[in-house]
Amino acid sequence: MADPSALTVPILHNGGDPQAAIPPPAGRTVTADEIALYDRQIRLWGMAAQAKIQSANVLLITIRALANEVAKNLVLAGVASLTLLDDARVTEADLGAQFLLAESEHPEEAAPAGSSPAGGKPGHGPDHGTRPGHGTRPSPVGLNRAEAALPALQRLNPRVRIHADTAGVRSKPPSYFAGFDVVIATDLDPDALHLINTATRVTGRAFYAAGMHGLYGFIFSDLIEHDFVIRREVGNVPARRGPETRTRAVVAVSTIDGSGAGSGAGSAPRPVEAVTKRELYSTWLLASDAALLPPEFTRSRRRLRSVSPVLSCLRALWAFMQAHAGRAPSPSSRDDLRLFTQLATLKHRALSLPAETLRPDLLRSFLQNLGCELAPTAAILGGQLAQDVINVLGQTQQPIQNMVVFDGNTMEAPMYAFHPDGALGAGLLSLGADLGPVVPGPDMMPAFAMPTAPPDLPAQPGPSN
């Protein structure tokens, strides 16, 4: 397997010169064959953005249903390389929503050459047999998930270099993540996400976290400091350098005369301005729990009522997992149900959200969906995540800032900006650059206080009065 640490092509320009026109990576041009292959997407985001995408090296961690969708979209977009990192093996449950794990039509693709499904000598692993009704087609059950997904991905786009890394993510030092332009961690516990985000901060790499629980899910991004360019016709009030929000500022403005469409037949083309904006980000550790909703929400009860209560459920889940060594609550355990309800009530109250929006039927539904993989949810979340990664690589669209919460019951995916008081961006976290592997321990688990009288969950789901 190729060494990912050698795949370094810095393209994010985080904290770089804002006056730069964000050109294609040096020495990288799009060939005529690639123009024909990627013609439709080049028309969407331009040749320069496509060149950057084709120079990008992406790490995708945990290959489950959500990662299947992300990987598919990135491979079809034409990234330079995609590394799949997962030390788990395929189970029967994985086959329900993970289309990359379908039984191969070619037996030789069932496992990489020289590999052993059981970790023993090649050819001496257990006999996986065949699945009923599939003749001699081998089952991927028992294979490493990253290796099992690789053949189907490679067939989608042979031009993309795809690697499978079967090690555990907790064994990787920060220097490992320096070999990638974007790191995407899916379906991991909060301590693991903190570990990876710390490494990406140390090495200056873009970080995404995402998770899916049946009808519910989230996307988080920490791009540290990210510049992007928006080109538009000059309006009545030209753009000016300066802050737009607490996290976003205009850092450069340039005008291109005569490149606009014009206001009508025979009219002169209108000038176009290229506006370079910079977004500042927070870490997972702060945004996932410590940070509160921005003032534009807390000042309006109407806006507070519109905040998805799934956010409180997610924060309660993360707190529960931190207190239980990564274990999720079990819907069949009354103790787990009571503790989760207490945590959700606490998180809801900390966000200043109206108590009536945290309904008992939502709490029960959320718990019942834990651990479930639904293909439609994976397609929605995975598509949105992959599209944002592509936008970040091309630097032509405003990216996610910084938390998206998906509720499949309402089919809504609102975005919230969670940031602590004080410095943001590169000034938020200052750590030594020479760190070894970090293993989260009990000292990383934040303390929390329990409300004295949490509401009981209803015996059966149903609307509350």
N, C-alpha and C positions, 0 to 999 in steps of 0.2 A: 504494500500500500504506500502511496506517495506520502511524503512527510508534509503535513499541512503547515508546519512552521516556515516552510520555504515559499509559501504562496502569499507573499506580502506585496500588495499593490495599494498604497494609500490613496484613496479617492474621495474621502469625505470632506477634506479641507476644513475640519473642525478647528475653529480659531484661526484659520488662514487669512490671507489678504482679501478683504471684502471687495477691493477694486478689481480683482481678477474676474474675467468674463466666464470663469468656470469652463475651460476648454476640455476637450477629450483628453484622456490620459496620454502622456507622452509615449510615442512609439506605437500607439494602438489605433489602427484604422479599421473601418468596416469594409470588408471585401465585397465584390460584386455578388458572389454567391450568398453572402450573409444579408445583403440588401434585399435580394429576392426572397430569402427565407423569412426575414423579419419585416417585410415591407409594411404590413398593416400597423404594427406597433411603432415603427419609425415614423409613420405619418402622425401618430398620436403624440409622441414625446421628442421626436427629432433625432438627427444623426449623432449629435454630440452625446446626448443622454444614452443612446443605444451603445455607443463605444464605451461609456463608463460601466454600463450594466455588464457588457461582455468582458470587462476587466475585473469584475468583482468576485471575491472568494467568500463564500457564505458557510457558516457552521450552523447546523440544525440539530438540536438535542432532543432526544426522546421521540422515537418514530411510532406514533400512534395515529389515530384518524385525523386529528388536527394537523399534525406534521405532514401527513400524506398530501393534504390539499396545498399546504404551503410549498412543499417540495415540487409538486406538479407545476404550479404557477411559476416558480422561479426557474425551473428547468426549461419550460416553454419560452420564458422571456429571454433565455440565452446567457445566464451568468457564466463566468469563466469556470468556476468549480463549485461544487456543493459537497460538503462533508457531512455524513450522517453519523452521529455519535449516540450509541445506545448499547448498553451491556445486557439488556433483557432478551429473553427468547420468546418466540411467537407461541401463543396459546390459542386454543379453539375460540376463545372469546374475542381475540384480535381479528378474526376473519369476518366479523359481522359488519364493520363499517370501514375497514381499511382496504381500499381497492388495490393498493400496491402489493398486497400479500396474497392475491389470488393465485391459485395453483398455476405453475408455469406450464406452458404447452411444450417446453423443451426441458427434459429431465436434467440436462447438463447445467441449466440455469437455476436449479433448485438450491444449490449452494455453491459459493465460490470455490475454485479449484484449490485443492489442498486443505480445505477447512473440514472440521469435524463438528457435526451438530451437537455432540455431547462434550466437546472439549477434549476428546481423546485423539487417537491417531486417525489420519484420513482413512475412510473406508471401514472404520471399526466402531462407529457410533451406533446408537440404537436404530432399529429399522422403523422409520416413520410410517411406512406402509402407504396406503392410498386412502383417500376419502371415499365414502360410499357414493357410487354413481359416477365416479370420475375415472374409471378404467385404470390405466397405468400412470396417470398423472400424479406426480409426487406432491404430498402435502408440505407446506412450509412450517407446520407445527414443529417446534423444537429447534428451529434455526434461529440464529441471532436476528433480531428485528431489522437492524440496519442492513445486514447482508441480504436478507430476504427481500427487502424493498428495492434494492439497487438495480436488479435486472430490468424491472418494469420501468423504472425511472430512466435508465439509460436508453431504452428503446424510444422514449418520448423525444429525446434530442441527443443523438450520438455526439454532437459537437461539445457538449458540456462534460467536463471531467467530474466524475462522481466517485467519491471514496466512502468506504464504510470503516468506522472506527468502533471496535467492540469493547473498548475500555469504559470504565465508569467515569462520569464527569467529575466526581469528587477527587479522583486521582490526578487531575490535570492541574499543573501549576499555571500562574498567570501568563507565563511566556507562551504557553500553548495557544491561548486566545489571541495573541498578537499576530498570528499567522492568518487572521481573517479580517475582512472589512466589516462584516455584520455577523453578530452572534444572536441566534434565535433559540430560546429555551422554552419548551412546551411541556405542559403536564408534569411539573415538578413541585415539590413542597417549597414553602417560602424560604426556609433556610438555604436550600440549594440555589434558589434564585438570588438570594443575597450574596452567596459565595461567588456565583458567576458574574453578577453585576459589579462586585468589588474588583474582580479580575479585569473586566472590560474597562472599568474606570482607570485602573492602574496603567493599562496598555492603550488607552485612548480609542477604544473601539465602540461602535454603535451596538446597543443591546436592546433586544425585544424579549418580553416574557408573555406567554399566553397560556390559557387553560380552558378546558371545556368540561362541563358537567351536564350532560344531557341537553336540556333546553337552555342552559345558561353558560356563560363564558365571559372571558375578559381578554384584553390586549393591553400591555403596558410597554412604553418605550422610554429609553434613556439614551439620547443621542449626544449627551454632554453639551456641546455647542454645535449647532448645525446651520450652515448657510444654504439658502436656496434662492433662485432667481425667478421672478414673475415678470413676464413681458406682456404689456398691455398698451392700448392707445392712451395717449396723454389726455387726461380729463380736464375739466375746468380748473381744478386745483391740482397742480403737479405734486407728485410725491416728494417728501422732504426727509432728510436724515433725522433720526431721533426715535425715541421709544414709542411703540404703539400700545403695548400692554406690559405687564411686569416681566413677562418672559420673552417678548418679541420686540425687536427694534429694526428699523430700516438703517442699514449700514452703508449703502451706496446706491446712487441713482445715476443712470446714464440715459441719454436720449439718442434715438436712431431716427434721423429725419427721413421722411418720405417712404416709410415702410409700412404704414397703416393701410387700411382698406379704403379710406375715404368715406364721406358722408352721403354720397349719391353719385349718379351717373355724371361723368365729366368733371367731378370734383377732384381736387388735388389730394393725394394720399396724406393721411394724418400722421404726425410723428408718433413713434412708439417709444415708450420708456422701459428700460430694464431695471427693475427694482430688486436689489439684493437685500434679503431679510435674514436675520439671525434669531434662532430660537434657543433658549437656555433651558436645561432640564435638571431634574432631581433624580436621586437614586431610588431604587426599589424599596429599600429599607424605610426611607422617609415617606415616600409617596403612598405606600401600601397601607400605612396605619397612622403615622404621626401627623401627617398633613391633613388639614381640614379643607372644606369647600371654599372656593374663592369668595371675596366679599359680594360680588354681584349676585351670588346665590343667597348668602346669609342675610342680606338686606331685604329680601323679598320672600314673604311667606308663600306666595304663588309659585315662585321658582323652586322653593324648597319642597313643595308638594309634588313637583314634577320630577324630582330626583328619583331615579330607580331604586327601590328598596333592595334590589339584587346586590347593590353595592354594599349594603350593611351585611347581607348574608355572606358575601365573599370575604369581607374583612373578618367576620366571625369565624369562617372556615379557616382562614390563614392563622388566626390566633389559636384556634383549637389544635391545628396541626403542629404549631410551634410548641405547644404545651404537651404534645403526645408523640414526640419524636417522628413527626411526619405522617402519623396516622389520621385518616379522615374519620369523622363521626359515623357511627353505625345507626341506621334508622331503626334497627331492632333493639337497640339498647336504650332503656329509659334514662339512664344516667347521661349518656351522650346527648339524647334529645334535650334534656333539661339544661345541660351545660351549653349546648349550642344556642338554645333559646336565650339564655342569659347573656351570652356573648353578642348575639345579634342585637338584643335590646340595648346593650351597652354601646355598641358601635353606632347604632342608629341615633342614640341620644348624643353621642360625642360629635356627630355630624350636624347636630341641631335640626334633625328632620322631624316632622310631625309624627307622633306615636301611631296615629291611625293608619299611616301608609305601610307599616310593617305588619301585614296581615298574617294570622296563624296559618291560613291555607298556603300562603307563599312559603313560609318556613318549612312546612311539611313537604311541599312540592320540591323545594330546593334539596332537602335531605334525600328524598327518594330518587333524585336525579344524579346524586354523587356517584362517580365511577362509570356512568353510562356514556357510551359513544353513539351519537346520532349523526348520520351522514349529512343531513341538511344543515345542522348547526356547524359541523366541521367545514362544510363548503362555504358558508357565510363568513365565519370567523377567519378561516384560512385564506379565503379570497381577499378579505379586507387587509389582513396582515401582509400578505405577499404584495399587494398593490402598494402599500405604504413603504415597504422595503424598496420596491422598484422606484417609487417617487424619491426616496432618500438617496438612492444611488445616482439617479439622474439629476437630482437637485433642481427640479423644475416645478414642484408643487409643495404646498405647505403640508408638513407631516403631522402625524398624531401627536397631540400634546395633552396629557401624556397617558391617560387611562380611558379605555373604551369598555363599557359594560353592556353585555348582550343579554336580552330577555326574550326567549323564544315564545313566551305567552303573548307578549304585545308586539313582537317583531320590531323591537326598537333597539338601537345600539348607540346611546348617547355617549358623548365624550366629556370628561371632566379633567381639569388641570389641577393636580394636587402638588403643592409645593410648600415647604416649611418657610418660616420667616428667615431672613438673612440671605446669604449669598446663594446664587444658583450657578449652573454650568460648571466650568472647570474649577471655580473657587469653592465648590460645595464639599468636595472630598479630597483631602490631601493625605496620601499614603506613600510609603516608601515603594520604589519601583522594583525592588529586588525581593519579592515575597515568594515563599514556597507554597505548597498546597495548604489550603485553609479548610479545616474541618469544623463546621459549626458545632458549638457545644451548648450546655445549659446557660452559659453566661450571655448568649445571644438572644435568649428568649425574653421579650419584654414582659414586665409584670402588668397585670390588669386587675381591676377591682370588680367584684360581682355585684350587680344590683340585688337588693334584699328580697324583692318580690317579683320574679319574672312571670310572665304570662304562661299558662300551660298550653300545650298544643292541643288542638281539638282531636277528638277520637276519630273523626272522619273529615277529610277535606271538604270545605264548603265556604260559601261567602260569609263574612262577618258583618255584624250590624254596624 
